[in-house]
Every structure is written in structure tokens, then in C-alpha cells.
């Protein structure tokens, strides 16, 4: 059955038709700089094809969630565990429901892992559920980068592998990839090369214009035309579009994105200079306290370093003992007092371990703490205990020894969250709220803190469940205990106090 999708008009004022059945077999690549109209093009394609084929959208910015109101797409929040996302993707294929996976608010690593889990879940669906699906991936260069960046290598490999499966092997499983990117140079070549249909929009860099011209079979001298394309205008080529490069103008859409291009609006009436200073420099009563970013010290000039190296090395001096020895009990008490003083600072929860350690050493000097200073590893362990309210004496018990052993299996920066929840389980207290977990983790994002519990569950350290009233319970199989039910949306206990 042939179904033609009206994408707009050609340069000859004729309808620009796209063969949907051919698209499902040959895939599509959309390229254009920011503001060229890529998202508008994808929205037009999704709206026109919604009655004919199942759709799944990987949406890094949450722009396509508005499709749910008019076309019935199910919005899937990406703030879930990878296992849960894979199972949701398999059920989506089983029941043939169109969906939008929104990754808004997640960091780049988390977006790549979530997209990989979701795409792999669709790819690994049972053979009986291999129905045709239009899989649209916006900002594809984020999920299939041509080179490694600042993201974790395991996240990049997982995402790139999932995108490669979608474009290279997805056709036999009914998956038709539609990927959009700002720059072809940033998109992995093995992913871009599998598309047989192209819609090329405005671009300015020579390398991107040259690659676009090569993909469309155009002369290099004709590549300059991509600089002159207006917003919403593309050059089409492919078996589902046109056998020759064809300029088209994308038609109107019925839904709108939540984020729009900036528009000039009149400025408000300017306040008096004194009022303006009060508005800028006076914090509001409910303004959240944000961590202070300290500027890095300037680099030392190279000639100074070379001059120091050229000097003869002085005779090593025997370092004087920085802190004379004192009794262990008295020393531990002073250390706990210093850590408690640091924790009294509201900004302490949002400072790095290096900053906290330097502050700790300075306070030790001020208090004339005797004995050798704590090593960084020992400081992290004891500060994590102090942050959740566990003293040194209690930490020496058998139960707490097991807690600390389990905590050492996770990264140093999240051990405090694990210890906090374990403390609630050992003492039979309610499960800490997301706000409390975020403070202990050192972030203002409750979503990021909530994902840590899912991470602990994936490591088989805890078991999460929700009772009939919506309260969260965290069980520790290795400790033989669990927390009391707690409201995950409650305010931070310390902040409320």
C-alpha cells in the first residue's frame, strides 16, 4: 500500500510528497544548523504520518511531548533505570503504541545511557512484535558522536552501538530510523552512511557543506547554495523523496514545541538607579542558595618554572613534626567537632571534597590539632559518616562495619547517600526524601539524587518498593533490615528545621 506524506511544496509550487512505505525501508537523515527548521520538519513528518504508522521519538529537549495532546503519544520520562526503560520499550512494540522518550533535565551521560537502553529494548523485541515503527532521533550527534568527548566512554559506546543497530540492522526488525543533526561532521559516519534519503538545510561551515554536497551527488561548486537556504527550506534527495536534488519548503504544523525561537519584546519601564541596585543585589527571601564557583588560580609563567629547575637543589631538610602526638580519644573528639563546624555551613553540602579537605586542614591548624593530619581517603569516610549523623563510636559496631564494607563498592562521591539510607534502615526510621538525598549528594536536583537509588538497586545493594499509600521503602538484603515508609516528595529534614 502506497501512502504519500505531504511535506510541503517544491520550488515549482507542487506538493512535496514523501513515500512512507519507501521511507520505512530506506531511512532518512536530516541536517541543518540550529534555527534552520529541523524540529519543524520532524514535527511535520510525525503529524502527517501519525495515522498510518507507529512512532517513537527520542527527544533530548522535551520539545515533542506536545504530540501527546493531539495524537495520543505516550510520554515516557527518561528518569528511570535502564532495565525499566528497556522493558517499557518492549511493551511499546508489543502493544504498538506511539511514544515520546523525553530526556529533558538529564546530563549528557544519562541521556546517552537512557537512549541506548530504550533503543536496545526496541531492537531486542520478540519477532512476533516486529511491526513497522518510525524511530525519530532529534539531535542525533549527541547519541552517535563521531569522536569521544567529555562523556564517559562506556556511555558513548552503548549509545553509539544502539544507534548503529537502529540504522544498520533495524530494517529487518521493522525499525525505520529518522535522525536529525546540526552538523554532519559531528555525526558518526557509519550511522549517517546507512540513510538513503536526505533533507539538507542551511549550513555554513565548509566541511559540512562539502559533505552535504557529496551525499546529494552535487558538484562541490554547488555546495554554496546551502548557505542561502531560508528557515524551513531543505534540499531533498532519495527514493522516498526525489531521484534528483529537489528544493522544498516544509509546510505548517498543527502542534507547537514548548520551546520557541527568541522574539524581541519591549523592555519594561526602567526603574530608578537605586531601585535597580536593590533588585539586583538584594536576594529574595525564598531564593535558593547556590554554590559559589571560585575562579581557578592563574597559571604560573613558564620562565619562572624553568628558573626554579635551573637552580641547584638545596640540601633536604628534615621536616619538623607538624602536629605532636596526643591521645586518640581526645584527637577523635576534636576531629568530630571540626567536622560538625564545617557542616554547620549551609554551603558545605555543595562544595567539592577537595575544598572541604582544605577547609578541614585550615581549621585543624586554627584549633592546633595535634598528630598527623587525616589522609584524603580517611577524611572522605569520616566526613560521610558525620554528614549523616553517625559518630565514630557507633561506626565501630558490627552492623556499621558491614555498611561501610558495602559502601566501598560504590564511588566515593555517592557513599554518603548509601550510608544515609542504610542508617535509616538500621535505626528503623522513614526512608529519606529526595530533597534530603540531594543535599547529602551535593546537588540541587532531586531527580539526580533519586536515580542513585535505582543505581544501588541495579548493583543488587538494595531493593526498592512502594506501599499502597505511595510511600517509599528501601530494603537492604545484606543487612537484613529495611527503612520505614517515607514520602519521597517531602522537604529536606535539615532545611525544614
C-alpha positions as CSV (number, residue, x, y, z in Angstrom):
1,X,0.0,0.0,0.0
2,X,1.4,3.4,-1.1
3,X,1.0,6.3,1.3
4,X,2.3,9.7,0.3
5,X,3.0,12.2,3.1
6,X,2.7,15.9,2.2
7,X,5.8,17.6,3.5
8,X,5.1,21.0,1.9
9,X,5.7,22.4,-1.6
10,X,8.5,22.2,-4.1
11,X,10.2,25.1,-5.9
12,X,7.6,24.6,-8.7
13,X,4.8,25.1,-6.2
14,X,3.8,21.5,-6.4
15,X,3.2,19.2,-3.4
16,X,6.4,17.7,-1.9
17,X,5.4,14.1,-1.3
18,X,7.2,11.5,0.7
19,X,6.6,7.8,0.1
20,X,6.0,6.5,3.6
21,X,6.4,2.8,2.7
22,X,9.7,3.5,0.9
23,X,10.9,5.6,3.9
24,X,10.3,2.6,6.2
25,X,12.7,0.6,4.1
26,X,15.4,3.2,3.4
27,X,15.7,5.6,6.4
28,X,16.1,9.4,6.5
29,X,18.9,11.8,7.5
30,X,18.1,15.5,8.2
31,X,20.9,18.0,8.6
32,X,20.8,21.8,9.3
33,X,22.3,24.3,11.6
34,X,20.4,25.5,14.7
35,X,17.4,27.5,13.6
36,X,17.2,26.0,10.1
37,X,13.9,24.3,10.9
38,X,14.9,20.7,11.6
39,X,12.5,20.2,14.5
40,X,9.7,21.8,12.5
41,X,10.4,19.3,9.7
42,X,10.4,16.3,12.1
43,X,7.1,17.6,13.6
44,X,5.5,17.9,10.1
45,X,6.6,14.3,9.3
46,X,5.3,13.0,12.6
47,X,1.9,14.7,12.3
48,X,1.3,13.7,8.7
49,X,2.3,10.0,9.3
50,X,0.7,9.6,12.7
51,X,-2.5,7.9,11.4
52,X,-0.5,5.4,9.3
53,X,2.4,4.1,11.3
54,X,3.6,3.7,14.9
55,X,6.1,6.3,16.1
56,X,8.8,6.6,18.7
57,X,10.7,9.8,19.3
58,X,14.0,10.2,21.2
59,X,13.6,13.8,22.5
60,X,16.6,15.3,24.3
61,X,14.9,18.6,25.0
62,X,11.3,17.7,25.6
63,X,10.0,19.6,22.5
64,X,7.8,16.8,21.1
65,X,5.8,15.9,24.2
66,X,3.0,18.2,22.8
67,X,2.2,15.4,20.3
68,X,0.5,13.6,23.1
69,X,-2.4,16.0,23.4
70,X,-3.5,15.7,19.8
71,X,-2.1,12.4,18.5
72,X,-2.1,10.3,21.7
73,X,1.6,9.7,22.1
74,X,2.6,8.3,25.5
75,X,5.3,10.4,27.1
76,X,8.0,8.3,28.8
77,X,10.2,10.2,31.3
78,X,13.8,9.1,30.9
79,X,14.5,9.5,34.7
80,X,14.2,5.7,35.1
81,X,16.5,2.8,35.5
82,X,18.0,1.3,32.3
83,X,16.2,-2.0,32.9
84,X,12.9,-0.3,33.3
85,X,13.3,1.7,30.1
86,X,14.2,-1.5,28.1
87,X,11.1,-3.2,29.4
88,X,8.9,-0.2,28.5
89,X,10.3,-0.2,25.0
90,X,9.5,-3.8,24.5
91,X,5.9,-3.3,25.7
92,X,5.6,-0.3,23.3
93,X,6.4,-2.6,20.4
94,X,4.2,-5.3,21.7
95,X,1.1,-3.1,22.0
96,X,2.0,-0.8,19.0
97,X,1.7,2.4,21.0
98,X,3.4,5.6,19.8
99,X,5.6,7.2,22.4
100,X,8.0,10.1,23.1
101,X,11.0,9.4,25.3
102,X,11.8,12.8,26.9
103,X,15.3,13.2,28.3
104,X,14.9,16.8,29.4
105,X,16.9,17.7,32.5
106,X,19.3,14.7,32.3
107,X,23.0,15.1,32.0
108,X,24.7,14.0,28.7
109,X,25.9,10.7,30.2
110,X,22.5,9.9,31.5
111,X,20.8,10.9,28.2
112,X,23.1,8.5,26.3
113,X,22.5,5.6,28.6
114,X,18.7,6.1,28.6
115,X,18.6,6.4,24.9
116,X,20.7,3.3,24.5
117,X,18.6,1.2,26.9
118,X,15.4,2.3,25.1
119,X,16.6,1.7,21.6
120,X,18.1,-1.7,22.6
121,X,14.8,-2.6,24.2
122,X,13.0,-1.9,20.9
123,X,15.7,-3.7,18.9
124,X,15.5,-6.8,21.1
125,X,11.7,-7.2,21.0
126,X,10.3,-10.6,20.2
127,X,10.0,-11.5,16.5
128,X,6.2,-11.6,16.7
129,X,6.2,-7.8,17.6
130,X,8.4,-6.6,14.7
131,X,5.8,-4.2,13.4
132,X,6.8,-1.1,11.4
133,X,7.9,1.7,13.7
134,X,9.2,5.2,12.7
135,X,12.0,5.9,15.2
136,X,12.9,9.6,15.2
137,X,16.0,10.8,16.9
138,X,16.5,14.5,17.3
139,X,20.0,15.9,17.9
140,X,21.5,12.6,16.8
141,X,25.0,13.9,17.1
142,X,24.5,13.7,20.9
143,X,23.8,9.9,20.7
144,X,26.2,9.0,17.9
145,X,29.2,11.3,18.2
146,X,32.0,11.0,15.7
147,X,34.6,11.3,18.4
148,X,34.8,10.9,22.2
149,X,34.1,14.0,24.3
150,X,33.7,14.8,27.9
151,X,31.2,12.0,28.5
152,X,32.0,8.6,30.0
153,X,33.4,6.1,27.5
154,X,31.0,3.3,28.4
155,X,28.0,5.6,27.9
156,X,29.3,6.7,24.5
157,X,29.9,3.2,23.3
158,X,26.5,2.0,24.5
159,X,24.7,4.9,22.8
160,X,26.7,4.6,19.6
161,X,26.1,0.9,19.4
162,X,22.4,1.3,19.8
163,X,22.3,4.0,17.1
164,X,24.3,1.8,14.8
165,X,21.9,-1.1,15.3
166,X,19.0,1.2,14.6
167,X,20.4,2.4,11.3
168,X,22.3,-0.7,10.1
169,X,20.2,-3.6,11.3
170,X,16.9,-2.1,12.3
171,X,15.1,-2.5,8.9
172,X,14.6,-6.3,9.3
173,X,13.1,-5.7,12.7
174,X,10.7,-3.0,11.4
175,X,12.6,-0.1,12.8
176,X,13.0,2.8,10.4
177,X,15.5,5.4,11.6
178,X,14.9,9.1,11.1
179,X,17.9,11.1,12.5
180,X,18.4,14.8,12.6
181,X,21.7,16.5,13.3
182,X,23.1,20.0,13.4
183,X,26.4,19.0,11.9
184,X,27.3,16.1,9.7
185,X,30.9,16.3,10.8
186,X,29.9,15.6,14.4
187,X,27.8,12.5,13.5
188,X,29.4,9.1,13.3
189,X,30.0,8.2,9.7
190,X,28.8,4.6,10.0
191,X,25.4,5.9,11.3
192,X,25.0,8.6,8.7
193,X,26.0,6.4,5.8
194,X,23.1,4.0,6.2
195,X,20.5,6.6,5.3
196,X,19.3,6.6,1.7
197,X,17.1,9.7,2.0
198,X,18.4,13.2,2.8
199,X,16.9,16.5,3.6
200,X,19.7,19.1,3.8
201,X,19.0,22.5,5.3
202,X,21.0,25.7,5.9
203,X,24.7,25.2,7.0
204,X,27.7,27.5,6.9
205,X,30.9,25.5,7.6
206,X,32.8,24.4,4.5
207,X,33.3,20.8,5.8
208,X,29.5,20.4,6.4
209,X,28.6,21.9,3.0
210,X,31.1,19.6,1.3
211,X,29.7,16.5,3.0
212,X,26.1,17.6,2.2
213,X,27.0,18.1,-1.5
214,X,28.7,14.7,-1.6
215,X,25.7,12.9,-0.1
216,X,23.3,14.6,-2.6
217,X,25.6,13.9,-5.5
218,X,26.1,17.6,-6.2
219,X,29.1,19.4,-7.6
220,X,31.4,20.9,-4.9
221,X,30.8,24.4,-6.5
222,X,27.1,24.0,-5.9
223,X,27.7,23.5,-2.1
224,X,27.5,27.3,-1.6
225,X,23.7,27.1,-2.0
226,X,23.3,25.6,1.5
227,X,24.4,29.0,3.0
228,X,21.5,30.7,1.2
229,X,18.7,28.4,2.3
230,X,16.0,30.1,4.3
231,X,14.5,28.7,7.5
232,X,12.2,25.8,6.8
233,X,13.7,25.1,3.3
234,X,15.6,22.0,2.5
235,X,17.1,20.1,-0.4
236,X,15.6,16.6,-0.7
237,X,17.0,13.5,-2.3
238,X,16.3,9.8,-2.0
239,X,14.0,7.0,-3.2
240,X,11.2,8.1,-0.9
241,X,11.5,11.8,-1.9
242,X,13.1,12.6,-5.3
243,X,15.6,11.0,-7.7
244,X,17.2,14.4,-8.2
245,X,18.1,17.1,-5.7
246,X,14.8,18.9,-5.1
247,X,14.4,22.2,-3.1
248,X,11.3,22.0,-0.9
249,X,9.6,24.3,1.7
250,X,8.2,22.5,4.7
251,X,4.5,23.1,5.4
252,X,2.7,24.2,8.5
253,X,2.3,22.1,11.6
254,X,-0.7,21.7,14.0
255,X,1.2,21.4,17.3
256,X,3.8,23.6,18.8
257,X,7.0,22.9,20.7
258,X,7.3,24.1,24.3
259,X,10.5,26.0,23.4
260,X,10.3,28.6,20.7
261,X,12.8,30.9,19.0
262,X,13.6,34.1,20.9
263,X,11.4,37.1,19.9
264,X,12.1,40.7,20.6
265,X,9.8,42.1,23.2
266,X,9.6,45.6,24.6
267,X,11.7,46.2,27.7
268,X,9.8,47.1,30.9
269,X,9.8,50.5,32.3
270,X,13.3,51.2,33.7
271,X,13.3,51.6,37.5
272,X,15.3,54.3,39.3
273,X,19.0,53.5,39.7
274,X,18.6,52.9,43.4
275,X,15.7,50.6,42.9
276,X,17.6,48.7,40.2
277,X,20.5,48.2,42.6
278,X,18.2,46.8,45.3
279,X,16.6,44.4,42.8
280,X,19.9,43.1,41.7
281,X,21.9,42.9,44.9
282,X,19.2,42.0,47.4
283,X,18.3,38.3,47.5
284,X,14.7,37.3,47.7
285,X,13.5,35.5,50.9
286,X,12.8,32.2,49.1
287,X,15.9,32.3,46.8
288,X,17.7,29.0,46.8
289,X,21.3,29.1,48.0
290,X,23.6,28.2,45.1
291,X,27.2,27.0,45.4
292,X,29.9,29.6,44.9
293,X,32.2,29.0,42.0
294,X,35.7,30.1,42.8
295,X,38.0,31.2,40.0
296,X,41.0,28.9,39.3
297,X,44.4,30.5,40.1
298,X,46.3,31.9,37.1
299,X,48.9,29.5,35.6
300,X,52.5,30.1,36.6
301,X,54.7,31.6,33.9
302,X,56.9,29.1,32.1
303,X,60.1,31.1,32.6
304,X,59.6,31.0,36.4
305,X,59.3,27.2,36.3
306,X,62.4,26.9,34.2
307,X,64.3,29.3,36.5
308,X,63.5,27.1,39.5
309,X,64.6,24.0,37.7
310,X,67.9,25.6,36.8
311,X,68.8,26.3,40.4
312,X,70.8,23.8,42.3
313,X,68.7,21.5,44.5
314,X,69.1,22.5,48.2
315,X,70.1,20.0,50.9
316,X,66.9,18.2,52.1
317,X,65.8,19.3,55.5
318,X,64.2,17.1,58.0
319,X,60.6,18.3,58.2
320,X,59.5,19.3,61.6
321,X,56.6,17.4,63.1
322,X,53.5,19.4,62.2
323,X,51.4,18.1,65.0
324,X,52.7,16.4,68.1
325,X,51.0,13.2,69.2
326,X,48.1,13.2,71.6
327,X,45.7,10.6,72.9
328,X,43.5,9.0,70.2
329,X,40.2,9.6,72.1
330,X,40.9,13.3,72.5
331,X,42.0,13.7,68.9
332,X,38.9,11.9,67.6
333,X,36.7,14.2,69.6
334,X,38.4,17.3,68.2
335,X,38.1,16.0,64.6
336,X,34.3,15.4,65.1
337,X,33.9,18.9,66.5
338,X,35.8,20.4,63.4
339,X,33.6,18.4,61.0
340,X,30.5,19.5,62.8
341,X,31.6,23.1,62.5
342,X,32.1,22.6,58.7
343,X,28.7,21.0,58.4
344,X,27.0,24.0,60.1
345,X,27.8,26.0,56.9
346,X,24.8,25.7,54.6
347,X,27.1,25.7,51.6
348,X,29.1,22.8,52.8
349,X,26.8,20.2,51.1
350,X,27.6,21.8,47.7
351,X,31.3,22.1,47.9
352,X,33.8,19.6,46.4
353,X,35.7,17.1,48.5
354,X,39.0,19.0,47.7
355,X,37.6,22.3,49.1
356,X,36.2,20.6,52.2
357,X,39.5,18.9,52.8
358,X,41.4,22.2,52.6
359,X,38.9,23.8,54.9
360,X,39.4,20.9,57.3
361,X,43.2,21.3,57.4
362,X,42.9,25.0,58.0
363,X,40.6,24.5,60.9
364,X,42.9,21.9,62.3
365,X,45.7,24.4,62.3
366,X,43.5,27.0,63.9
367,X,42.4,24.5,66.6
368,X,46.1,23.4,67.0
369,X,45.0,19.8,66.5
370,X,48.0,17.6,67.4
371,X,49.1,14.5,65.5
372,X,49.4,13.7,61.8
373,X,46.6,15.1,59.6
374,X,44.0,12.7,58.2
375,X,44.6,11.3,54.7
376,X,42.1,12.3,52.0
377,X,40.6,8.8,51.9
378,X,40.1,8.7,55.6
379,X,38.7,12.2,55.6
380,X,36.1,11.3,53.0
381,X,35.0,8.2,55.0
382,X,34.7,10.1,58.3
383,X,33.1,13.2,56.7
384,X,30.4,10.9,55.1
385,X,29.6,9.5,58.5
386,X,29.5,12.9,60.1
387,X,27.2,14.2,57.3
388,X,24.6,11.6,58.1
389,X,25.0,11.9,61.8
390,X,27.0,8.8,62.8
391,X,29.7,9.2,65.4
392,X,33.0,7.3,65.4
393,X,32.0,5.1,68.3
394,X,28.8,3.9,66.6
395,X,30.6,3.3,63.4
396,X,32.7,0.7,65.1
397,X,29.8,-1.7,65.6
398,X,29.4,-4.9,63.7
399,X,26.3,-3.7,61.7
400,X,28.1,-0.5,60.7
401,X,31.2,-2.4,59.7
402,X,29.0,-4.3,57.1
403,X,27.5,-1.0,56.0
404,X,31.0,0.5,55.4
405,X,32.1,-2.6,53.5
406,X,29.1,-2.3,51.2
407,X,29.6,1.4,50.8
408,X,33.1,0.8,49.5
409,X,31.7,-1.0,46.4
410,X,30.3,2.3,45.1
411,X,32.1,5.5,44.0
412,X,33.4,7.8,46.8
413,X,31.0,10.7,45.9
414,X,27.9,8.7,46.4
415,X,28.9,6.7,49.5
416,X,27.3,9.4,51.8
417,X,23.8,8.7,50.2
418,X,24.2,5.0,50.6
419,X,25.2,5.4,54.3
420,X,22.3,7.8,54.9
421,X,19.7,5.3,53.7
422,X,21.5,2.4,55.5
423,X,21.3,4.4,58.7
424,X,17.6,4.9,58.3
425,X,17.2,1.1,57.8
426,X,19.3,0.2,60.8
427,X,17.5,2.6,63.1
428,X,14.0,1.9,61.7
429,X,13.5,5.4,60.5
430,X,11.4,6.5,57.5
431,X,13.2,6.5,54.1
432,X,14.8,9.9,53.5
433,X,13.1,12.1,50.9
434,X,14.6,13.0,47.6
435,X,15.5,16.5,48.9
436,X,17.5,15.0,51.7
437,X,19.3,12.7,49.4
438,X,20.1,15.6,47.1
439,X,21.6,17.6,49.9
440,X,23.8,14.7,51.0
441,X,24.8,14.1,47.4
442,X,25.7,17.8,47.0
443,X,23.2,18.8,44.3
444,X,20.0,20.8,44.0
445,X,18.5,18.3,41.6
446,X,16.2,15.8,43.3
447,X,15.9,13.8,40.1
448,X,19.7,13.1,40.0
449,X,19.5,12.0,43.7
450,X,16.5,9.8,43.0
451,X,18.4,8.0,40.3
452,X,21.1,7.0,42.8
453,X,18.6,4.6,44.5
454,X,17.9,3.0,41.1
455,X,21.7,2.7,40.7
456,X,22.0,1.0,44.0
457,X,19.2,-1.4,43.1
458,X,21.0,-2.2,39.8
459,X,24.1,-3.2,41.8
460,X,21.9,-5.5,43.9
461,X,22.7,-3.5,47.1
462,X,19.1,-2.5,47.8
463,X,15.5,-3.4,46.9
464,X,13.1,-0.6,46.3
465,X,9.3,-0.8,46.7
466,X,6.3,1.4,47.2
467,X,3.5,0.7,49.6
468,X,-0.2,1.3,48.9
469,X,-0.1,4.9,50.1
470,X,2.8,5.8,47.8
471,X,5.5,5.8,50.5
472,X,8.9,4.5,49.5
473,X,10.7,1.7,51.3
474,X,14.3,0.7,50.8
475,X,15.4,-2.8,51.9
476,X,19.0,-4.0,52.4
477,X,19.2,-7.8,51.8
478,X,22.8,-7.9,53.1
479,X,21.9,-6.2,56.3
480,X,18.6,-7.9,56.9
481,X,16.7,-4.7,57.5
482,X,14.7,-2.0,55.7
483,X,13.5,1.6,56.2
484,X,10.1,2.6,57.4
485,X,7.8,4.0,54.6
486,X,8.8,7.6,53.8
487,X,7.4,10.3,51.5
488,X,9.9,10.8,48.6
489,X,8.5,14.3,47.9
490,X,8.8,15.6,51.5
491,X,11.0,18.6,52.3
492,X,14.6,18.2,53.4
493,X,14.6,17.5,57.2
494,X,17.6,19.7,57.8
495,X,16.3,22.6,55.6
496,X,12.9,22.4,57.2
497,X,14.5,22.6,60.7
